[in-house]
Amino acid sequence: MTLKTFSLILSGSAILASCGPAPTPQQQAARQHEIACLGGTLGGALIGGAIGNQFGGGSGKTILTAAGAAAGGFEGQRFAC
């Protein structure tokens, strides 16, 4: 398959996907809530992992990084949701 054909198929499917029904305000609010929850969880995990990485050494550093990421993800989700 050539690049032109692939591009044509990809753009055609994108155009057809945009022809769907518009989301209702309730669907939009639910989607925004899902995005906020995901953002809070990922942000908390990144920050917790970075903080946990500052402590320990060797395998202890790995354990503290993982524990910090888990705790940060949990708290981020709790805060955002």
Phi, psi and omega per residue, in radians:
M1 nan 2.297 -3.110
T2 -1.432 2.886 3.140
L3 -1.121 -0.646 3.108
K4 -1.087 -0.803 -3.134
T5 -1.108 -0.778 3.131
F6 -1.083 -0.746 3.123
S7 -1.116 -0.702 3.132
L8 -1.131 -0.765 3.120
I9 -1.133 -0.759 -3.126
L10 -1.121 -0.784 3.135
S11 -1.202 -0.625 3.092
G12 -1.114 -0.731 3.128
S13 -1.230 -0.550 3.077
A14 -1.169 -0.689 3.112
I15 -1.151 -0.742 3.123
L16 -1.164 -0.607 3.132
A17 -1.171 -0.534 -3.133
S18 -1.352 -0.128 -3.134
C19 -1.496 0.045 -3.113
G20 -1.239 3.017 -3.136
P21 -1.181 2.601 3.123
A22 -1.245 2.465 3.131
P23 -1.214 2.580 3.103
T24 -1.327 2.856 3.090
P25 -1.022 -0.579 3.109
Q26 -1.175 -0.702 3.108
Q27 -1.163 -0.670 3.108
Q28 -1.135 -0.740 3.128
A29 -1.131 -0.705 3.116
A30 -1.124 -0.706 3.121
R31 -1.129 -0.749 3.109
Q32 -1.113 -0.649 3.099
H33 -1.136 -0.735 3.107
E34 -1.092 -0.722 3.130
I35 -1.144 -0.719 3.120
A36 -1.115 -0.723 3.121
C37 -1.118 -0.781 3.138
L38 -1.129 -0.746 3.118
G39 -1.097 -0.735 3.112
G40 -1.124 -0.721 3.141
T41 -1.144 -0.843 -3.130
L42 -1.171 -0.720 3.110
G43 -1.099 -0.765 3.111
G44 -1.114 -0.688 3.119
A45 -1.144 -0.718 3.120
L46 -1.134 -0.796 -3.130
I47 -1.176 -0.773 3.117
G48 -1.086 -0.713 3.097
G49 -1.132 -0.687 3.122
A50 -1.157 -0.694 3.108
I51 -1.201 -0.787 3.128
G52 -1.088 -0.519 -3.129
N53 -1.229 -0.286 -3.112
Q54 -1.371 -0.191 -3.043
F55 -2.042 2.766 3.062
G56 1.352 -3.103 3.122
G57 -2.678 2.669 3.134
G58 1.122 -2.298 -3.133
S59 -1.258 -0.413 3.080
G60 -1.120 -0.619 3.120
K61 -1.144 -0.715 3.113
T62 -1.111 -0.749 -3.138
I63 -1.131 -0.773 3.136
L64 -1.176 -0.588 3.081
T65 -1.134 -0.800 3.129
A66 -1.137 -0.725 3.123
A67 -1.146 -0.705 3.097
G68 -1.119 -0.709 3.115
A69 -1.141 -0.724 3.135
A70 -1.146 -0.810 -3.140
A71 -1.148 -0.722 3.123
G72 -1.135 -0.703 3.094
G73 -1.114 -0.713 3.118
F74 -1.114 -0.841 -3.128
E75 -1.191 -0.661 3.095
G76 -1.086 -0.710 3.108
Q77 -1.180 -0.725 3.141
R78 -1.100 -0.670 -3.134
F79 -1.266 -0.759 -3.038
A80 -1.378 -0.530 -3.085
C81 -1.682 nan nan
